[in-house]
Every structure is written in structure tokens, then in C-alpha cells.
Amino acid sequence: MEESVVVVGAGGFGREVLQWLRDAAAAGAGQRVRGFLDDTAPDLSAFGLDVPVLGPVDPGRLGAGDRCILAIGDPAVRLALAARLEAAGVRFTTLVHPSAVVAPSARLGAGAVVCPFGFIGPDAMVGAHALLNVRASVGHDARIGRAAVLSPHTCVGGAAEVADGAMLGSAAVVLPRQRVGEGARVAPGAVVHSAVPAGVLALGNPASWRRN
Ligand SMILES: CC(C)(COP(=O)(O)OP(=O)(O)OC[C@H]1O[C@@H](n2cnc3c(N)ncnc32)[C@H](O)[C@@H]1OP(=O)(O)O)[C@@H](O)C(=O)NCCC(=O)NCCS
């Protein structure tokens, strides 16, 4: 049966998520986008979309059959919204773009987003609401935490971990078996050779870090 999907966040990334849901539907995923929720009441008229903004991010705007997906790039906001909506009983769908390669033994939590050309290796675990942006790669046995954000072209090595709410900037690399702590941010192009503590900003190759 076709699933009715509501995209939370109607900014530029929301329009990307809409496109990818349509690509997935064309490939047979059975997801149909009913609209967006966004607190900023955005005007989408310039984009020629046939999908409305249904209102602010309020579970009362959702129908009984709707499932949500978060189209927001900030992991802290993803964590907070997911907690609020889940507490209200909202259910989430999972988006996997048809061009992504996901090992059958990999596990994805509800609300995870895997963008075009993503890769997830055997026995990797991707947490609820985690976001793998375009060409993000997650090696075998790796662990991606709840609402963690992997920006475009990031590479997480085998058996590495990116903990809950952490963020990897574009083209950042986490070497195999290394760990990025909860809420840490890794700058674009940085290479993580040793464990990054929770909450820090990690920069450079090899990455060093500073407290935020
Ligand atoms: C790295 C980042 C998280 C830091 O954000 P911030 O806390 O607002 O801090 P700033 O941008 O002011 O940068 C802090 C310091 O890090 C340095 N820095 C930022 N990006 C860097 C990088 N890629 N490599 C090395 N140093 C970097 C800045 O020069 C600055 O140094 P200074 O304090 O000595 O002047 C942010 O700049 C960023 O790049 N976010 C990810 C963007 C991204 O990849 N988005 C993907 C969208 S799809």
C-alpha cells in the first residue's frame, strides 16, 4: 500500500528530499509526498512545486496514516524534533535513494535518510533519523548514531563509530575503528585518526580538536 509522507523542513534540503522521495517512488518504493511542515511558513511559489506547506511542525497537522521524514541538516535540531514528534506518537518513514547501495545485513533506524549514491556496508548500523548525504560511505560494521549527520562525500571506515548527534562536514574521513563522540563536529576535509571526544570541534589532518 502507498505510504503518505510528510517532509519536515521545507528549505533547500526539503526540496532535495522531495526529489529523492519521488525518485524512490518511481523505482517502486511506494511513498507519496503529501506536503511539508515548516515553522517558518516558507513561500515555495517560485519553485513550481505541486506539494503544499501544510503548516508549522505540529503533530495536529498530520493524518493518521502519515509518516514523517526530517529534512533538516543540523543534528541538534534533528534530535530535538525527533524527540518531540516521537513523544506525540508520530511515526517516521525511511528514505533510501534508489542509487544507494545498502548491504542486506545493514540495519537502518526509522527516519534514516540515505541520499543519492550513499553506501552502507555489511552489518553496519545506522541509527534512527541519521542522515547520510550525497555519496556518504559507511563501511562494514560501522555504527552511526541517532540523528548523526554525514555531509556529502564523507567516509566512515569499517567498524568506526559516529555517535548520536555528531556531524561530519563535507569530505571528512573517519578512519577504520575510530570514534567520533556524541555531538562532536568534524570540519570539512578533516581526517579522524584517533578518538574525538564528545562535543568538540575537530579540524585538520590528522584531526585535532578544541572545545566549542
Ligand atoms: C567546521 C564548522 C562546523 C565550524 O563552524 P563554527 O563553529 O561556526 O566555526 P567557524 O566556521 O567560525 O570556524 C571555527 C574555526 O575553524 C576553522 N575551520 C573551519 N572549517 C575548517 C576546515 N575545513 N579546516 C580547517 N579549519 C577550519 C576556521 O577557520 C575557524 O578558525 P579560527 O577560530 O582559528 O578563526 C563549519 O564551518 C562547517 O564547515 N560546517 C560543515 C559544513 C558542511 O560541510 N556542510 C555540508 C552541507 S550539505
The ligand as an SDF file (V2000), in Angstrom:
LIG
                    3D

 48 50  0  0  0  0  0  0  0  0999 V2000
   33.6950   23.4790   10.7200 C   0  0  0  0  0  0  0  0  0  0  0  0
   32.3840   24.1020   11.1750 C   0  0  0  0  0  0  0  0  0  0  0  0
   31.4800   23.0200   11.7950 C   0  0  0  0  0  0  0  0  0  0  0  0
   32.7330   25.1560   12.2100 C   0  0  0  0  0  0  0  0  0  0  0  0
   31.6570   26.0040   12.4010 O   0  0  0  0  0  0  0  0  0  0  0  0
   31.6760   27.1790   13.5060 P   0  0  0  0  0  0  0  0  0  0  0  0
   31.6470   26.6060   14.8810 O   0  0  0  0  0  0  0  0  0  0  0  0
   30.5990   28.1430   13.1280 O   0  0  0  0  0  0  0  0  0  0  0  0
   33.0760   27.8490   13.4200 O   0  0  0  0  0  0  0  0  0  0  0  0
   33.8110   28.6940   12.2700 P   0  0  0  0  0  0  0  0  0  0  0  0
   33.2480   28.4810   10.9060 O   0  0  0  0  0  0  0  0  0  0  0  0
   33.8840   30.0970   12.7940 O   0  0  0  0  0  0  0  0  0  0  0  0
   35.2560   28.0370   12.3040 O   0  0  0  0  0  0  0  0  0  0  0  0
   35.9590   27.8530   13.5250 C   0  0  0  0  0  0  0  0  0  0  0  0
   37.4190   27.7180   13.2060 C   0  0  0  0  0  0  0  0  0  0  0  0
   37.6220   26.5290   12.4340 O   0  0  0  0  0  0  0  0  0  0  0  0
   38.3200   26.8400   11.2260 C   0  0  0  0  0  0  0  0  0  0  0  0
   37.8240   25.9640   10.1690 N   0  0  0  0  0  0  0  0  0  0  0  0
   36.5720   25.8770    9.6950 C   0  0  0  0  0  0  0  0  0  0  0  0
   36.4920   24.9130    8.7490 N   0  0  0  0  0  0  0  0  0  0  0  0
   37.7170   24.3730    8.6570 C   0  0  0  0  0  0  0  0  0  0  0  0
   38.2610   23.3420    7.8570 C   0  0  0  0  0  0  0  0  0  0  0  0
   37.5190   22.6670    6.9720 N   0  0  0  0  0  0  0  0  0  0  0  0
   39.5750   23.0170    8.0210 N   0  0  0  0  0  0  0  0  0  0  0  0
   40.3370   23.6970    8.9280 C   0  0  0  0  0  0  0  0  0  0  0  0
   39.8660   24.6960    9.7100 N   0  0  0  0  0  0  0  0  0  0  0  0
   38.5840   25.0320    9.5680 C   0  0  0  0  0  0  0  0  0  0  0  0
   38.0020   28.2980   10.9620 C   0  0  0  0  0  0  0  0  0  0  0  0
   38.9770   28.8980   10.1550 O   0  0  0  0  0  0  0  0  0  0  0  0
   37.9920   28.8660   12.3770 C   0  0  0  0  0  0  0  0  0  0  0  0
   39.3300   29.0380   12.7940 O   0  0  0  0  0  0  0  0  0  0  0  0
   39.7370   30.2500   13.8090 P   0  0  0  0  0  0  0  0  0  0  0  0
   38.9030   30.0840   15.0480 O   0  0  0  0  0  0  0  0  0  0  0  0
   41.1910   29.9970   14.0680 O   0  0  0  0  0  0  0  0  0  0  0  0
   39.4560   31.5070   13.0710 O   0  0  0  0  0  0  0  0  0  0  0  0
   31.6310   24.7620    9.9690 C   0  0  0  0  0  0  0  0  0  0  0  0
   32.4010   25.8250    9.4800 O   0  0  0  0  0  0  0  0  0  0  0  0
   31.3930   23.8000    8.8380 C   0  0  0  0  0  0  0  0  0  0  0  0
   32.1910   23.7120    7.9170 O   0  0  0  0  0  0  0  0  0  0  0  0
   30.2820   23.0120    8.8770 N   0  0  0  0  0  0  0  0  0  0  0  0
   30.0000   21.9350    7.9530 C   0  0  0  0  0  0  0  0  0  0  0  0
   29.6430   22.4650    6.5900 C   0  0  0  0  0  0  0  0  0  0  0  0
   29.3130   21.3380    5.6550 C   0  0  0  0  0  0  0  0  0  0  0  0
   30.1110   20.5020    5.3170 O   0  0  0  0  0  0  0  0  0  0  0  0
   28.0620   21.3360    5.2400 N   0  0  0  0  0  0  0  0  0  0  0  0
   27.5510   20.3610    4.3480 C   0  0  0  0  0  0  0  0  0  0  0  0
   26.2670   20.9020    3.8050 C   0  0  0  0  0  0  0  0  0  0  0  0
   25.4930   19.7990    2.7000 S   0  0  0  0  0  0  0  0  0  0  0  0
  1  2  1  0
  2  3  1  0
  2  4  1  0
  2 36  1  0
  4  5  1  0
  5  6  1  0
  6  7  2  0
  6  8  1  0
  6  9  1  0
  9 10  1  0
 10 11  2  0
 10 12  1  0
 10 13  1  0
 13 14  1  0
 14 15  1  0
 15 16  1  0
 15 30  1  0
 16 17  1  0
 17 18  1  0
 17 28  1  0
 18 19  1  0
 18 27  1  0
 19 20  2  0
 20 21  1  0
 21 22  1  0
 21 27  2  0
 22 23  1  0
 22 24  2  0
 24 25  1  0
 25 26  2  0
 26 27  1  0
 28 29  1  0
 28 30  1  0
 30 31  1  0
 31 32  1  0
 32 33  2  0
 32 34  1  0
 32 35  1  0
 36 37  1  0
 36 38  1  0
 38 39  2  0
 38 40  1  0
 40 41  1  0
 41 42  1  0
 42 43  1  0
 43 44  2  0
 43 45  1  0
 45 46  1  0
 46 47  1  0
 47 48  1  0
M  END
$$$$
